[in-house]
Amino acid sequence: MIISNFCLCLLCKQINHAIRESIHEKFWSGFSDKKLLNLVKMRYFILYIFFLSALGSCKTDKVKPLSIFSDVVPEKIERDVRDMPVKGSAVDTIVVADCDLKERLHVSSWVDSITYLSLDNREKALLGAINKVVCRKDAIYLLDRYKSKSIKKFSMEGKFLTNIGTFGEAPEEYAEPTDFVVTDSLVIVYDQFTSRFIYYTLNGKYLRSCRLPFLCLRFHRFSEDNFVFCTLDADNQHLASIEDYSIFRTDSLFVIKERGFYRERGKYSSIISDYNFSELNGRLYYHSPYSGRIYEIDDDGTCRLAFFLDFGDRQVPENLLLDKNWNEYKQASSSSGYYFFPGKYLLTDDVVYFAYANHHKEYQCLYSLRRKEGIRSSVVRNDVLSIFPFSNLVGVEGHALIGYVYPNDIVVAREHYDAVQWTELVGEKAADIAKQFNEEDNMVLLWFHMKEK
């Protein structure tokens, strides 16, 4: 029996999310034992890298197209496919070795302040995790792809406003809200189980749906007639023009106009994450798995190298990324001096945040594009508001990095100490904030406002 790589990846992502949750739980439950905390965290982190790589390296032998595409006529949607132009430009090169390596990174050296937003605690507002955040001037849209399988809309004060669609099998429902975009009047949801776009109003009212003639992982809408799709290793064997390409651009009828980033399908191990293809502060970025080259994609399809994370001789050799060398890759990840960059990065108006693994440690890095200087460390201490971990970073807004925290984690940590010890540990301001949280509360959004030096 042949199992589609597409189906395997969907199953793998569920387990990937469970690993992420385990990291988070282990981090806080071991609050008083930092050595044990870091050991457990890094074991899960390495497992996370292995698993994400395995997700992308599922065997991709030539198989028949998925049955949902049996009626697709390739000649109608790939008549004249061109290569996306790549233009040279002034590239910001970040030499990782030049970033100041510290025993401990103090958040206050880069973050001016932290604001937080407690989300509505009503049952219909509850989230299990946040995979994507979209901020608009009057509302915040949050995607929980795996746990609640929902897209929820909140006011800027954290009040729950509505669900955008619901989980189910009806035409107005989705099996998985894989990705979404928000326009001036619409929310467009992509469900990769059924390969459909589902259109809703900003208030969550169902309008219509349509099936796409291909699979993708993420998408971006520049305009009503201009879409870009990311399809890293997706099962699109029925379309020869894009089968071995990671990015392509279409019109509103999904006729393929351009393609980019050739990558022979099934040849390389891959990490499929929310960081491969993302909109940050109104700009669309893409980077290939493991690569430190971050490209910006313009609305005319032009790609340019926006910045380059230069790992020097610590860069993982390309031959280790071949699917056939998977065992060698696993061995190197635990014993070599290479810097393994799974692709976790975010970009504010000035600061690039990224993380890499080396010798069972995760190093978090901050780099200022204006000042041309950076810092990195395997230990990060939030000395601005210590109850809020500098983790679970999922987006940006202007100068701020956006993350989230589970109130239950704060409550559990607080219970390890008496009131005096807790205040001495986290500070009076943080202790006062922590008093308002209960273990059953919905999660709290965090904005880490970067200093403008």
PyMOL commands that set and color helices and strands:
alter all, ss='L'
color gray80, all
select helices_A, chain A and resi 5-29+34-56+67-69+74-77+96-98+107-109+123-125+312-314+318-321+323-335+407-414+419-426+428-434
alter helices_A, ss='H'
color red, helices_A
select strands_A, chain A and resi 82-83+86-87+92-95+100-101+105-106+111-118+132-135+140-144+150-154+160-163+179-182+186-191+196-201+206-211+218-223+226-230+245-250+256-262+277-280+283-286+293-297+303-310+345-347+351-358+361-368+373-377+380-381+395-397+400-405+444-450
alter strands_A, ss='S'
color yellow, strands_A
deselect
rebuild
show_as cartoon
